[in-house]
Amino acid sequence: MYAIISTDPLYIAANYGNDNVPPYIIWPDKVTITAKPELGMTLDGYTFVNKIVVSSQPTSLHVADGATLSYDANTFTLTETINFVEPPLPIMQQAAKTRILEWRTIQQDSGFTFTNVVFQSDPLSRTNIEGAVQMAIIANMSNTAYTISWTASDNSQHDMDANTVIEFGVTAATTFQYWHSQALDLKNQINAANTANSIQSILDSVNA
């Protein structure tokens, strides 16, 4: 990256974000245009320089808070170091719990295993399972035969009678509740944490 800077005081007047030297630059006077600029060239107290951005975020919960500039006149290089701060604890906890809810949804929608076969568990699939279970219960109550062929995640077909469908639904619901409980436990851990690092460790434990 490149920039036009003032060195006294030190600040960035214009940024040029490409990795290659720009074909031309417009100086801060908005009038002068220089084609094929060279590093170190100056005009009215401004200098065209190479720009390096240093961004080392301590955790994903830290937020950027301005930047510190330093300039090496020997190499015509400006270094912009992004400053990060730790937000107030309640803000970090809420942000982390929001990510846990997103993680929970992904897990609940990512499928479940029944009789060693993986089945879909997205919202539409869960609705279809609930409907099938209700039909199976009604069939059992009326002593009516009930069978259904269910498509697994690998597109294989699996025939189920009423009792199997009910077991199938229980497994789906139990898996859904398991992820709900896991998320609740993680949120409780976040509520007990008191630093960005400790909250980040909780998020990292489940890749949230």
KAMOMO-V185653 format. One record per pair of residues at least 24 apart in sequence whose ideal C-beta (glycine too) atoms are under 10 Angstrom apart, sorted by the first residue. I is the first residue (numbers start at 1). GAP is how many residues later the second one is. If there is no record, write none. Layout:
i->I gap->GAP
i->I gap->GAP
//
This chain:
i->1 gap->48
i->1 gap->49
i->1 gap->50
i->1 gap->51
i->1 gap->52
i->1 gap->77
i->1 gap->79
i->2 gap->35
i->2 gap->37
i->2 gap->46
i->2 gap->47
i->2 gap->48
i->2 gap->49
i->2 gap->74
i->2 gap->76
i->3 gap->43
i->3 gap->44
i->3 gap->45
i->3 gap->46
i->3 gap->47
i->3 gap->48
i->3 gap->66
i->3 gap->75
i->3 gap->77
i->4 gap->24
i->4 gap->30
i->4 gap->33
i->4 gap->37
i->4 gap->38
i->4 gap->39
i->4 gap->42
i->4 gap->43
i->4 gap->44
i->4 gap->45
i->4 gap->47
i->4 gap->74
i->5 gap->40
i->5 gap->41
i->5 gap->42
i->5 gap->43
i->5 gap->44
i->5 gap->46
i->5 gap->64
i->5 gap->66
i->5 gap->71
i->5 gap->73
i->5 gap->75
i->6 gap->38
i->6 gap->39
i->6 gap->40
i->6 gap->41
i->6 gap->65
i->7 gap->35
i->7 gap->38
i->7 gap->39
i->7 gap->40
i->7 gap->42
i->7 gap->62
i->7 gap->64
i->7 gap->66
i->7 gap->71
i->8 gap->37
i->8 gap->63
i->9 gap->60
i->10 gap->58
i->10 gap->59
i->10 gap->60
i->10 gap->61
i->10 gap->68
i->11 gap->58
i->11 gap->67
i->12 gap->37
i->12 gap->39
i->12 gap->55
i->12 gap->57
i->12 gap->66
i->12 gap->68
i->13 gap->32
i->13 gap->33
i->13 gap->34
i->14 gap->32
i->14 gap->34
i->15 gap->36
i->15 gap->38
i->15 gap->65
i->16 gap->32
i->16 gap->35
i->17 gap->34
i->17 gap->36
i->21 gap->27
i->21 gap->29
i->22 gap->26
i->38 gap->38
i->39 gap->36
i->39 gap->37
i->39 gap->38
i->40 gap->33
i->40 gap->34
i->40 gap->35
i->40 gap->36
i->41 gap->35
i->47 gap->24
i->47 gap->26
i->47 gap->29
i->47 gap->31
i->48 gap->28
i->49 gap->24
i->49 gap->26
i->49 gap->27
i->49 gap->28
i->49 gap->29
i->50 gap->25
i->50 gap->26
i->50 gap->27
i->50 gap->28
i->50 gap->29
i->51 gap->25
i->51 gap->26
i->51 gap->27
i->51 gap->28
i->51 gap->29
i->52 gap->25
i->52 gap->26
i->52 gap->27
i->52 gap->28
i->52 gap->29
i->53 gap->25
i->53 gap->26
i->53 gap->27
i->53 gap->28
i->53 gap->29
i->54 gap->25
i->54 gap->26
i->54 gap->27
i->54 gap->28
i->55 gap->25
i->55 gap->26
i->55 gap->27
i->55 gap->28
i->55 gap->29
i->56 gap->25
i->56 gap->26
i->56 gap->28
i->57 gap->25
i->57 gap->27
i->58 gap->26
i->58 gap->27
i->58 gap->28
i->58 gap->138
i->58 gap->139
i->58 gap->142
i->59 gap->25
i->59 gap->27
i->59 gap->33
i->59 gap->136
i->59 gap->137
i->59 gap->138
i->59 gap->139
i->59 gap->140
i->59 gap->141
i->59 gap->142
i->59 gap->144
i->59 gap->145
i->60 gap->32
i->60 gap->35
i->60 gap->36
i->60 gap->39
i->60 gap->136
i->60 gap->139
i->60 gap->140
i->60 gap->143
i->60 gap->144
i->60 gap->148
i->61 gap->25
i->61 gap->26
i->61 gap->30
i->61 gap->31
i->61 gap->32
i->61 gap->34
i->61 gap->35
i->61 gap->38
i->61 gap->134
i->61 gap->135
i->61 gap->136
i->61 gap->138
i->61 gap->139
i->61 gap->142
i->62 gap->24
i->62 gap->25
i->62 gap->30
i->62 gap->134
i->62 gap->135
i->62 gap->138
i->63 gap->24
i->63 gap->28
i->63 gap->29
i->63 gap->32
i->84 gap->112
i->85 gap->111
i->86 gap->109
i->86 gap->110
i->86 gap->111
i->86 gap->113
i->87 gap->109
i->89 gap->104
i->89 gap->105
i->89 gap->106
i->89 gap->107
i->89 gap->110
i->92 gap->98
i->92 gap->101
i->92 gap->102
i->92 gap->103
i->92 gap->104
i->92 gap->106
i->92 gap->107
i->92 gap->108
i->93 gap->94
i->93 gap->97
i->93 gap->98
i->93 gap->99
i->93 gap->100
i->93 gap->101
i->93 gap->106
i->94 gap->96
i->95 gap->95
i->95 gap->104
i->95 gap->108
i->96 gap->90
i->96 gap->91
i->96 gap->93
i->96 gap->94
i->96 gap->95
i->96 gap->97
i->96 gap->100
i->96 gap->103
i->96 gap->104
i->96 gap->106
i->96 gap->107
i->96 gap->112
i->97 gap->86
i->97 gap->89
i->97 gap->90
i->97 gap->91
i->97 gap->93
i->97 gap->94
i->97 gap->102
i->97 gap->105
i->97 gap->106
i->97 gap->111
i->98 gap->89
i->98 gap->110
i->99 gap->87
i->99 gap->91
i->99 gap->100
i->99 gap->103
i->99 gap->104
i->99 gap->107
i->99 gap->109
i->100 gap->82
i->100 gap->83
i->100 gap->84
i->100 gap->85
i->100 gap->86
i->100 gap->87
i->100 gap->89
i->100 gap->90
i->100 gap->102
i->100 gap->103
i->100 gap->106
i->100 gap->108
i->101 gap->82
i->101 gap->85
i->101 gap->86
i->101 gap->107
i->102 gap->81
i->102 gap->106
i->103 gap->76
i->103 gap->79
i->103 gap->80
i->103 gap->83
i->103 gap->100
i->103 gap->103
i->103 gap->104
i->103 gap->105
i->104 gap->72
i->104 gap->75
i->104 gap->76
i->104 gap->77
i->104 gap->78
i->104 gap->79
i->104 gap->80
i->104 gap->82
i->104 gap->83
i->104 gap->102
i->104 gap->104
i->105 gap->74
i->105 gap->78
i->106 gap->73
i->106 gap->101
i->106 gap->102
i->107 gap->68
i->107 gap->69
i->107 gap->71
i->107 gap->72
i->107 gap->73
i->107 gap->75
i->107 gap->76
i->107 gap->99
i->107 gap->101
i->108 gap->67
i->108 gap->68
i->108 gap->69
i->108 gap->70
i->108 gap->71
i->108 gap->72
i->108 gap->75
i->109 gap->67
i->109 gap->70
i->110 gap->43
i->110 gap->65
i->110 gap->69
i->111 gap->41
i->111 gap->42
i->111 gap->61
i->111 gap->64
i->112 gap->41
i->112 gap->56
i->112 gap->59
i->112 gap->60
i->112 gap->61
i->112 gap->62
i->112 gap->63
i->112 gap->64
i->112 gap->66
i->112 gap->67
i->113 gap->39
i->113 gap->40
i->113 gap->58
i->113 gap->62
i->114 gap->36
i->114 gap->38
i->114 gap->44
i->114 gap->46
i->114 gap->50
i->114 gap->53
i->114 gap->54
i->114 gap->55
i->114 gap->56
i->114 gap->57
i->114 gap->58
i->114 gap->61
i->115 gap->37
i->115 gap->43
i->115 gap->45
i->115 gap->49
i->115 gap->52
i->115 gap->53
i->115 gap->56
i->117 gap->33
i->117 gap->35
i->117 gap->36
i->117 gap->37
i->117 gap->39
i->117 gap->41
i->118 gap->34
i->118 gap->35
i->118 gap->36
i->118 gap->38
i->119 gap->31
i->119 gap->32
i->119 gap->33
i->119 gap->34
i->119 gap->35
i->119 gap->39
i->119 gap->49
i->119 gap->52
i->119 gap->53
i->119 gap->56
i->120 gap->30
i->120 gap->31
i->120 gap->32
i->120 gap->33
i->120 gap->52
i->121 gap->32
i->121 gap->51
i->121 gap->54
i->121 gap->55
i->121 gap->58
i->125 gap->25
i->125 gap->26
i->125 gap->28
i->125 gap->47
i->126 gap->43
i->126 gap->46
i->126 gap->47
i->126 gap->50
i->129 gap->36
i->129 gap->39
i->129 gap->40
i->129 gap->42
i->129 gap->43
i->129 gap->44
i->129 gap->47
i->130 gap->39
i->130 gap->42
i->130 gap->43
i->131 gap->38
i->132 gap->28
i->132 gap->30
i->132 gap->33
i->132 gap->34
i->132 gap->36
i->132 gap->37
i->133 gap->29
i->133 gap->32
i->133 gap->33
i->133 gap->34
i->133 gap->35
i->133 gap->36
i->133 gap->37
i->133 gap->39
i->133 gap->40
i->134 gap->31
i->134 gap->32
i->134 gap->35
i->135 gap->27
i->135 gap->30
i->136 gap->24
i->136 gap->25
i->136 gap->26
i->136 gap->27
i->136 gap->28
i->136 gap->29
i->136 gap->30
i->136 gap->31
i->136 gap->32
i->136 gap->33
i->137 gap->25
i->137 gap->28
i->137 gap->29
i->137 gap->32
i->138 gap->24
i->139 gap->24
i->139 gap->26
i->139 gap->27
i->140 gap->25
i->140 gap->26
i->182 gap->24
i->183 gap->25
//
